[in-house]
């Protein structure tokens, strides 16, 4: 049996929130492997790289950011990005 995107999505949506977040965390890096980068994104990447190199900003490790997001979402009981935004956890 060949899985379709829709069947995989339905299976993923049936997972608990933490498991869905883990799945997303594993999928996101694979999106960038062959994706073209627009000039606008390249400009942002170059600017951020310069800011980090000059130490004008201090980057926050991704695992720390994700931990903060999880804690914020758990505190609100939010089940979606919209609910999290309404609870003041995300700026949309």
C-alpha positions, 0 to 999 in steps of 0.5 A: 500500500502506498501512503498518500499525503492525505493519509499521512496527514490524517495519521499525523493529526491523530497524534498528541500535540507533543508528537506532532511537534516532534514530527514537524521538528524533524520535517522542517530541516528536510525542506531546505535541502533543495529549496531555492533561496530568494534574494530577499531571504538571502539578504536576511540570511546575510544580515543575520550572519553579519549581526552574529559575527559582529556580536551585535546580537546573541542568537538563541539556540533552536532547542531553547526556542522550541522549549520556550514555545512548548512551555508557552503553549502548555501554559495556555492549553492552546491546540493551534497556532491561532489559539496560541496567538490569541493567548498572546504566545505568538505574534502573527 
